[in-house]
Amino acid sequence: MADGVAPELAPLFSAAEYINDGKLHILLAASGSVATIKLPNIAEALGRHANVSLRIVLTASSSKFLAGQSAEQPSLEQIRRLPNVDGIYQDLDEWKVPWVRGSSILHIELRRWAHFMLIAPLSANTLAKMALGLADNLLLSVVRAWDVHGTVEPARTIYVAPSMNTMMWKHPLTEKHIKTLERGWNADSMEGRSWITVLKPMEKELACGDTGDGAMRDWRVIVKFIEEDVGLDL
């Protein structure tokens, strides 16, 4: 398939087929922010570990930043060819065929498959929806279906890296939404640690020209934090 053209719909898969594959399953996601252009760097860096399997979830808006516009913004097909990237999923993959009883449900299979989830970047819009418990796309459906108490699967972490304009970051609603995530809706399930870890943004000149807080934490710092936190061999 030519670069710049979205890949074909991802094939259906069953999480049960990968339980004993000996790999760390990383669900990497992005929502609509300019910082989505750093997702290929994160995927490539994490994919260098031989014992890792990556599946990527993109919102409709985040995919607009990865359409082969430049070397920094490769196409989804190019990203799919990165080492250990085993699938890219978008909203249409959830509802591509009329569902019938007995068929798999993508956001549930992705949740069952993932050992942890990293949302980088997490936009102001998706942050707000996440804090309110909305589930109107594939990414948010996975989050809403997360086993926060470790009832079915062992308790697993969702890491989020917010990214937005400075004034959006400093907005009082953003503070409330971040606190909601950090409290995990008071559903602590990991020996006193919230099931959501917030990697707060940094100060720099933003793509819009403003300088201030709100830029997604440097992708290298995010990768290093993940590697250390989950115990990936360095």
Residue, then its C-alpha position, 0 to 999 in steps of 0.5 A: m500500500a502506498d505511503g500516505v494512505a491509511p492501512e486497511l482495517a486491522p484484522l480481528f484478533s483474540a487476546a487469548e491467542y497471545i497469553n503465553d507468547g512471552k512478550l510484554h504487551i504495550l497498548l500505545a494510544a494517541s489523541g488529537s494533539v500536535a504531540t502525536i507526531k512524537l508517537p512514532n518515536i515512542a513506538e520505535a524506541l519501545g519496539r527495540h526491546a525484543n520481548v515487546s509487542l505493540r498495538i496502537v490505538l488512534t483517535a480520528s483527529s490524532s491520525k490526521f497528524l500521521a499521514g506521511q506529510s514529512a519524515e517527522q510525520p510518517s504514514l500509518e503504514q510506515i508506522r505499522r512496519l516498525p519493529n514489534v508493532d503488531g497492529i494499528y486500530q482506529d474507530l472504524d475497526e470497532w464497528k467495521v462489520p455488523w456485530v453478531r452474537g459470538s463475535s469479538i469486541l475490539h475494545i474488550e480484546l485490547r484491554r484483555w491483551a494489554h499489560f499496560m496502556l500509554i496514552a501519549p499525547l492525551s489532549a485536553n478534549t480526551l482528558a475531559k472525556m476520560a475524567l467524565g467517564l465518556a466512551d465515544n470512541l475506541l480509545l475511550s472505550v478501552v479506558r472505560a472497560w479497564d479492569v480497575h480493581g483487578t477483578v478479571e486480570p491483574a491490576r494494570t496501569i494506564y500512563v497518560a502524558p497530557s499535551m495542550n496549549t498553556m491556557m488550556w493546561k492552566h484552566p481550572l477544569t484541567e486541574k480538576h480533571i487531572k486530580t480525578l485521574e490521579r485519584g483513580w476515581n478513588a478506585d485504588s487497585m495497586e497497593g495504594r497506587s492509582w491505576i492511572t499515572v499522570l506524566k505531567p507536561m513541561e514548559k517550552e515553546l508550543a507549536c502555536g507559538d506560545t511559550g509556557d506549560g502544556a507541552m507533552r513531556d519529552w518523548r525520551v523521558i516518557v520512554k525512560f520512565i516506562e522502561e524503568d517503571v515496568g522493568l524493561d531490560l535496557 
